[in-house]
Amino acid sequence: MTRVRSRHGRSHKTLLRKSHVKIAENDHARDAVIKYALFGLKRAKQLLDNAEGTEEVFDYIQKVEDLRHCEDPSAAAAMAEQNEFTIDHVPGHLLTSQEVWDAVLPQFSLEDILYNIQRIHNMGFLTSDSSTTAILISLLSNQDIIKKSKITPIAVYITLCNYQKKTRPLKHEKAKVALEKQQRRRTRQIFDSKTGLWEWTVTRRHPKEVKHWGIDQPPNQAVLSALHKLIDHTWLLTPPTNARYLITLDMRHHMFKGRHFCKTFAPPRKGKKTATTTTPGGGGDADTEKQESKRHLLAECFYNKHVTPGHAAIILALQLLKREKHVKIAVFTETGVEVVTIERIFSSINEAEFILRKANLGRVQLDAPIEWAYAAKEKFDVFINMVDRTTRYMELELTARGGRGPGGRYGPPPSPAKELPDHCPVRALRRYRDRFVRNAKLIVMSLASHRVATTDGSHEGVLDIVGVDEHVPKVMDAFTLGQFE
């Protein structure tokens, strides 16, 4: 009640009037809170006239009101620390004070800390020798705070990647505003060619510049190091589902570097006439490399473009491997899939990446993991396929595309007259269910694309996940436990 005045135009007063709250005759403490929300502190005191149990309530509300009207940052910081106020209690005019942030940071949950790291950096508080940096790093390594949270490694990794790039991925409207703010800053800054940074030419801060005073500074390496260590403390925070998993990943080069499209979907290059014939040279694939655009494009996840699909897939797979008892990890090969052995307890992200990328890699066939389990008579509850985009299917030869529509979408089975094998993952799952595990499920993750293609929506137990964000592990666990049924 004291933390938030209103949300989306709805105040506590509005909600209380709509809900017709009935308070018990002797419940004076709750009555005091309701009266405060409806009439304000002064009138509430008059109406209740020092009734039993209201003194502590009104004392606390008085402290919140004092903080809201406080102009001195030092006094506000002392009040916030003494009463353990959160950032929601702090009024807007004190939100750019470093002393106040130092006082309220210890009350943050781990999720709130990760959400606000970029905001604190932008205000210039995360310098190498600042008190805020010391507090932040101690909180990121505090085992009690870590154990209380249910944070997932992918959430920490997304925060880490965004902080390295000094921004969250912005929508078009916000990106335009950010560009305008940057142009406004540049008029009061000068570029230092030695450090490669923009330095302020003024010491007096304009109110609109205060929130962005440190935005041009490089990320603090100590904070990045603390976030890297935090990932290793978060593998086991979420409870296991006790299901049997087969996780198959596409670990080829395009999952990490460069945005490679299938030939069928290659975007046309503007302003250049493409030659119909190429003169053969001695370099083999090098000849085609020269014709490509020189622009270097990093692989990026849909919705979180600072995260590469390869690393997102590895972290999600490692979390399940370390948390669950029955997990097998495989990679796509030219002939199907190949199971890869990764140590459950000791493997880090870099070690797992090295092992997976050294395997016998090949083109993506979404039905291959299910067909392998069928042939090997292995029992799995959940099949998870992690690829960057489902149009990888178009890389396969025409004979291997049976049962799928244009662009790899769901399609009817091939006609018997053509004698093509059916490579539809949904129908392969149905065959596997009939023979081995009745409620087996399939999750297909298109990490870098928003094209949903696995099913037409008429099949149960099949989940398409588009892109990646911090909520994906929770969705996967809920689906595995049958909470979507």
N, C-alpha and C positions, 0 to 999 in steps of 0.2 A: 504493500500500500504506500510506503514511503519512498520506495525506489523509483516507481514509475508514476508520473502524473496522468499520462494518457498515451494511447497507441492508436494510430490511424483515425484520429478524430474522435475516438471514444474514450471518455474519462471514467473514473471509478463511479462518479455520481450517476452517469448515464446507465451503467451496468446495474448498479444497485436499485435504481428506480424500475428498471425492466424486470429485475429478478424478484421483487417483492419480498425482501429478506425479513424473516421473523426472528427476533432475538429473545432468548429466554429472559424472564423477569429479573433474575439475580445475576445474569452474565454481564456485569458492568464493564469488564475489560473489553469484550467484543463490541459492546454498545458504544464505547468510547471511540474505537477505530472507525465504526460506521458513521458516527456523528461527525468525526473529523473529516471524513471523505465527503460528506454531504454539505456541511456548514462551515468548515474551517476550524482551526484550533481554538480561537477565542470564543466563538459561539458554543463549541462542544463543551468547553470547560464550564460555561455558564449553565448549560442544560443539565449536565451531570452533577454539578455542585459537589465536587470532591467525594464522589461515591467510592465505596470500597473496591480496591483493585485497579483503579484508574490512574493512580498517581504515577506508577512506573511507566504506563503507556504514554501518558502526556509528557513525562520527562524525556522519553526517547524521541517523541515527535518534536518536542521543543529543540532538541539538539540537531535534528535534521533541518528544521526551519532556520536555526542559527547558521548552519553550514551553507544553506541556500542563499543567505543574505550576507555572507562573509566576503569581504573584498581582499583581505590579506592572505596570500598563498601560504605563508608560514603558519599562521593561525589555523587555516583550513586543513593543512596537512596534519597538524597536531590533533585536531578534532577527529579527522578521519581515522588516524592511527589508534586513538584512544577508544573510539566507539566501533572500530572494525567496519567502517562504511565501505561499500563497494563503489565502483566507478559510476553506477547509475545514480547514486546519491549526490555526486559532485555536479554543481551547476556549470553551465556552458562556459562562463567567463573564467573558470579555473581549470578547464580541461587542457590548457596549454602550459600549465605550471609543472615543472619537473619535480618539485617537492611534493606536490599532491599525488603525482603518479607513483613516486617512491612509497608513499604512505598506503595507497590502495592496492598496489601490485600483489602484496602477500595474500590478499583476500580472493584473488582470481583463481578459478579452476584452470586445469591444464588446457582445456579447450579454449577458454577465453584468452589465455596467454598467447597461444598460437595464433588466434584470430587478430590480436592487437600488436604483434611484433612489428609489422610494417608501419602501422600508425605511429608507434613510439619512435621508430627509426626516422620517419619523415619529419618529426618535430626536432630532430637533432639530438636526442637524448642518449643514443647508443654509441657514444664515442668510446675510445679504448680505455679511458681512465674515469668514466662517469660512474656515479653510485647506482644509477638505473641499470647499467650493464651488469654490475656485480649482483644486484638483486635478481635480475632476470635469469642469469646463468645459474644462480643457486636454486631458483625455483624449478628450472628445467632439469636439474639433476637431483631434486628432492624425491627420495623414494616414496615417502608418505603421499605426496601430491600425485605422483605417477600411479600408485596403486589404487588411489581413490577414483581415478578417471577410468574411462573405458575407451581411451584414444587408440586408434589403429595406426600401424606403421605407415600406411599410405597417406593418412592425414598429415603426419609429421613430414613425410617426404614432399608432399605438395607445398606445405608451408616453406620448407627448405628451398625448393626450386623457385618459388615466387620471391622469396627474400633475396636469393642470389641475383635474380633479374630486377630486383628493387621495385616490383609492382605485382599486383594480382592481374590476371587477364581481364581487360576492361571491355565492356560492351561499347558499341559504336558511339552512343551519346556521351558516355563518360570519357571515352578516349578523346573526343573533341574538346570537352571541357578541360581535360588534363593538358592538352596541347596549348590551349589559350592561357592556362595558368603558367605553363612553362615559358611561353613568349613574354608574359608579364614579368616573370622572374629574370629573364635574360637581360632586360633593360637595366637591371640593378646589379648585374653580375659581370665578371670578366673571366675569360678562359685562361687557365694556367697551363701552358704547353708542357711544363716539366712534369706535373702530376696528372695531367689529362682531366682535371676537374674544373668545374665552374665555381669561382670564389665570389662571395658577396663583397661589393664595393661600399656597402653602408653597414653601420652597426645598429641603427635604429630600425626596429622591425615594424613594418606595416601590419595591422591586424590580420589582413588577408594572407600575409606571408608567414605568419607565425607557425601555422600547421605544416608548412612545407620548408622550414628553414634548413633542415638537414637532408632533404630528399635527394640532393645531388652527391652526397657522400657515399663512398663504397660500403657494401655490407660489412658488418663487424665480423671478423674471422672467428673470434671467440664464441660468438652466438651461433655461427654456422657449425663450429666444432661441437657445441653443446647439443644442437639439433641432430647431428650425425650420431652422437652417443645415445640420444633419446630413442632413436629408432630401435636400437638393440634392447632397450628396456620395455618396449611395447608389444613384442611378439605375442606374449601370452596373456595380455590383459583381458581379452574377450573370451567368454566360456566356450569350450569345444562343443561341436554338434554331434560327435561320435559317429559320423557317417564315413563311408569309404569313397575316396576321391581318386579320379584319374584326371590330372591336369596336363593338357597338351598345349605347348606354346610354339608360336612362329618366332624363331630367334635369328632370322636372317638380317642382313645389313640394314635393310630399310626400316626395321623397328627402332633403330638407334640413330642413324645418320641419313639425311637426305629424304626428301619426299618422293618416293618412286611410285609412279602410277603404272597400271597394267597398260600394255600397248594399245588395247582397244579404247581405253579411256584417256589416252594422253592428250593434254590440252594443247590446242594449236598455238604455235608461236606467232605473234603478230609482227607484221613489218618485215618478215623474212620469207623468201620463197624457198620452200623445201625441195631439194633436188629429187627427182624420181629414181635416179640410179646413182649409186655411190661407187667410186673407184676403189677396188679392193687394195688394201695395203697389207703390210706384214704384221700389223699389231693385233689382229683378231678383234676382240671386243673393244680395243682401244679406238678403233675407227668410229664406232658408234658413240663412244664417250665424247669425241671431239664435236659431234653434231649437237650434243645436248646444250641446253642453256647454261651459261657460266654462273648464274645465280645460285648460291648455295642455300638450300632450304633444309632446315632441321626437321626431323620427324617430330610430330607433336600430337598429343592426345586431344580429342574433341572435348571442349569445355575447360580443359586445363592445358593450355598450349605450351606452358613451360616445362611440362613433364613429357618425357619420351615414352612411346608405347612399350618399348622393350623393358625399361626399368619399372614401369607400372606393373607389367605382367610378372616380372621376377618378384617384386615385393608382395603382390597378392598371393602368388604361388608359395613363397617362402613362409608367409604368415600361416597358411593352412598346413604346410609341411611341419612346422615347428609346434603347432597347436594340437593337431589331430594325430591319432595313432596309425590310421590306415590311409596313407597318401602315396600315390606314385606320380612322378613327374616325367613327362615325355616331350619330345620335340617332333615336329612334322618332318618327314623325309620323303624322298621321291617315291619310295615303295609303300609308304604308310606312316608308321610312327616308330620311334626308337625310345625305349625307357632309359632315363638318365639317373645315375646314382648320385644323390647329394646328401651329405651328412645332415641329420636333423638338428643336432644341438650346436655344432661348431661352425656351420657355414654362415658366412657374411654375404652381403649383396654382391660384392665384387667377386668373391670366390664362386658363387652360384652363376654369375654372368660368364665368367671364364669357362666353367664346365659346360654350360648350355651352348655357348657360341662355338665351342670346339667340337660339338657333336656333328653327326652326319645329317646336315640340314637339307631340306628340300621344299617343294611346293605344298601349299595348304590344301588338304582334302578333309573337310569337316566331318565326314563319316568315318575316316580312317581309325580314330581312337576306339570307336564303338565296334568296328569290324575286328580290330586287333583283340579287344576284350572277348568278343564272341568266339574267335578262333582259339584263343588261349584258355577259354573257359574260366576267365577271371571275373569275380563278382565285385561290382562297383555300384554305389547308390547315386553318385553324381559324376557326370562327365563335364569338364570345363575346358572349352577351347578359347584360347586367347590369341587373337590376330589383330592386325592394325585396321584392315578393312575387308569386308566380305567379298569385294570384287577381285581379291586374290584368286578366287575360283576361276577367273577368266584366263589365268596363266596355264591352266591344264589343257591337255589335248582334247579335241572334240569328243573322242571316245570315252574320256573320263568325266564328261559333264552330264551324263545321263540323269534324268530326274530333276534337273534344275532349270529354271527359266532364264530369261535374259539378265545379264549382270549378276548371276549367281542367286537370284531370288528363288523362292519356293515355287515348284512347278509340278505338274502331273508326272507319274512314272513313264519311262520311255516305252514305246509300243514294242510288243514282242517281235514284230517283223524286223525291226532294226537290229535286234540282238545286242543291244547296249546294256552294260551293267547299270543298276540303279544306285547312284551315289548320293541319294538324299539322306542327310543325317537324321531327319525326323522319322523316316520309314526304317532306317537302320536301328534307331532307338526302340521302335515298336517291335521289331524282330528280337532284339536283345531282351526286352521285357517279357515276351512270350516264353523265352527259353530260360532266363536266369533270374533277374531281379524285377519283380512285378512293378515296383514304384520307382524305377530308375529315372533320373532327371538329367536334362541337358541344359547347360548354360553356355551361350556363345557371346563372347565379349568382342565388340568391334571398337577397339580403343581409339582409333583415329578417324572414325567415320560415323555419320548419323544415318546410314542406310540400314534399315532393319530388313533382314532377308531370310532368316532361318525357317520361319513358319508363316502360314497365312492367318494364324490366330485361332484355328479350329482344333489345335492339339493341346492337351494338358501336359504339364511337366516339362515345358520348353520355355526358356527365358532368354530373350535378347537384351543385352546391356550395351548401351551406346555411350562411348566416352568413359571418363573416370572422374570421380570426386570422392570426398571423404566418407560418403554414405554407402558406397558400393559394397564394402565387406558386410555391413549390416543387412543390406538387401539380399546378398547371396546366402547369408546364414538363415534369414527368414524363409527364403525360398527352399533351402535344403531341409528345414524343419517342417515344411508343409504348411506354413502360415499363409500362403497365397491361395490355398484350396478352398 
